[in-house]
Amino acid sequence: MENEIILVDIFDQVVGHGEKLEVHKKGQLHRAFSVFLYHDNKLLIQKRAINKYHSGGLWANTCCSHPRVKESLEEAAKRRLFEEAGIDCDIEEIFSFIYRAEFENGLTEYELDHVFIGKYQGETKMNEDEMSELLWIDVDLLALGIMQFPQEFAPWFITASPQVIKYVKGLNK
């Protein structure tokens, strides 16, 4: 069941489940999550490992993935945060969105992505199977980078990060 992901409708109602690679080949709408960690005016971003099944070498949020069947979104997000970055911290969901992106390798991400945020300033342990870099970056510099070099960022990150940056800047006023 670890490779089974949850298929949903546009209102996030479960309509079934499917094998991860098959779902991405067929471009089916499925449930996902993205975790953004911050402290002060900085976000922790990762450069995806080059060997990822898509978007390898692109910058993205602290971690992201799909919940398993019978796993809550928060459980899944906390599990992946620890597996990818060695981090255990409190997170909360702040919004969700739908996006669709087709990749050169024939795979399609069509996700209802739940965005979680957490405040963190401790140690990290980078999982090199998942990422090649882990970087704290000032949100204003990140916003400039997204505007000037959008091709360097994963498509879901480009969609979610402006709202997250606005949220973090609001916390630091």
C-alpha positions in Angstrom: 0.0 0.0 0.0 3.0 2.3 0.2 2.8 3.0 -3.5 -0.9 3.5 -3.5 -2.1 7.1 -3.6 -5.5 8.6 -3.0 -7.6 9.7 -6.0 -10.0 12.7 -5.3 -12.4 14.9 -7.0 -12.0 18.7 -7.1 -13.7 19.0 -3.7 -11.1 16.6 -2.1 -13.7 13.7 -1.8 -12.0 10.3 -2.2 -13.0 8.6 -5.4 -10.5 5.7 -5.2 -6.8 5.0 -5.1 -4.1 3.9 -7.6 -0.5 2.9 -8.0 1.6 6.0 -7.9 3.4 5.7 -11.2 0.2 4.7 -13.0 -1.7 7.6 -11.6 1.0 10.0 -12.9 1.0 8.3 -16.3 -2.7 8.7 -16.6 -2.7 12.2 -15.1 -5.4 11.5 -12.5 -6.3 14.0 -9.8 -4.9 12.9 -6.5 -4.2 14.2 -3.0 -0.9 15.6 -2.1 0.8 17.9 0.4 3.6 20.4 0.5 5.4 21.5 3.7 7.1 24.8 4.1 9.2 25.5 7.2 10.2 29.1 8.2 12.0 31.1 10.8 12.4 34.8 11.0 12.0 35.9 7.3 13.4 32.7 5.8 12.0 29.6 4.2 13.8 26.2 4.1 13.8 25.0 0.5 15.2 21.9 -1.2 16.8 21.2 -4.5 15.2 17.9 -5.6 17.5 15.0 -6.3 18.4 14.8 -10.0 17.1 11.2 -10.1 13.5 12.0 -8.9 10.8 10.7 -11.2 10.1 14.3 -12.3 11.3 17.8 -11.5 14.8 16.5 -10.6 17.2 19.4 -10.0 14.5 21.9 -9.4 14.0 23.9 -6.2 10.9 23.2 -4.1 9.5 23.5 -0.6 11.0 21.8 2.4 9.2 18.5 1.5 6.2 17.2 -0.4 4.6 13.9 -1.2 1.3 12.0 -1.2 -0.5 10.6 1.9 -0.9 6.8 1.9 -4.3 5.2 1.9 -5.7 5.4 5.5 -3.0 8.0 6.5 -4.1 11.5 7.5 -2.6 14.5 5.7 -0.8 15.7 8.8 0.6 12.2 9.6 1.9 11.9 6.1 3.4 15.4 6.1 5.2 14.8 9.4 6.4 11.4 8.2 7.9 12.8 5.0 9.4 15.8 6.8 11.3 13.4 9.0 12.2 11.0 6.1 13.4 13.8 3.8 15.0 16.3 6.2 15.3 14.7 9.6 12.9 17.2 11.1 10.2 16.7 13.7 8.1 19.8 14.4 4.6 21.1 14.6 2.9 22.0 11.3 -0.5 23.3 10.4 -2.5 23.4 7.1 -3.0 26.9 5.8 -4.6 26.4 2.4 -5.0 24.0 -0.6 -5.0 24.4 -4.3 -5.2 22.3 -7.5 -2.6 22.4 -10.2 -1.7 20.3 -13.3 1.7 20.0 -14.9 2.9 17.8 -17.7 6.5 16.7 -17.8 8.9 15.7 -20.6 9.0 12.1 -19.5 5.3 11.6 -20.1 4.2 11.9 -16.5 1.6 14.4 -15.3 1.1 15.9 -11.8 -2.6 16.7 -11.3 -2.8 17.3 -7.6 -5.1 18.8 -4.9 -2.1 20.0 -2.8 -2.6 20.8 0.9 -0.1 23.3 2.1 1.3 23.0 5.6 3.6 25.5 7.4 5.7 25.2 10.5 8.2 27.3 12.4 11.6 25.6 12.8 15.2 26.6 13.5 16.9 23.3 14.5 19.1 20.7 12.9 18.4 19.1 9.6 19.5 15.7 8.1 19.2 15.8 4.3 18.1 12.6 2.6 20.3 12.5 -0.5 17.8 10.1 -2.3 15.3 12.9 -2.1 17.3 16.1 -2.4 20.7 17.4 -3.4 20.6 20.7 -1.4 18.7 22.1 1.6 18.8 25.9 2.0 17.4 28.6 4.3 16.6 31.6 2.0 15.3 35.1 2.7 11.7 35.3 1.4 12.4 38.5 -0.5 15.4 37.0 -2.3 13.3 33.8 -3.0 10.5 35.9 -4.5 13.0 37.7 -6.8 14.5 34.3 -7.8 11.0 32.9 -8.7 10.3 36.0 -10.8 13.6 36.0 -12.6 14.3 32.3 -13.0 11.0 30.4 -12.9 12.4 27.5 -14.8 14.6 26.7 -11.7 11.5 25.9 -9.5 9.0 23.1 -9.4 5.6 24.0 -10.8 3.7 23.5 -7.5 6.2 25.6 -5.7 5.7 28.5 -8.1 1.9 28.3 -7.4 2.1 27.9 -3.6 5.1 30.0 -2.6 3.6 33.5 -3.2 0.9 32.8 -0.7 3.3 31.2 1.8 5.7 34.2 1.4 2.9 36.6 2.1 1.9 34.5 5.1 5.4 34.4 6.6 5.9 38.2 5.9 2.6 38.8 7.8 3.9 36.8 10.8 7.1 38.9 10.9 5.5 42.3 11.0 
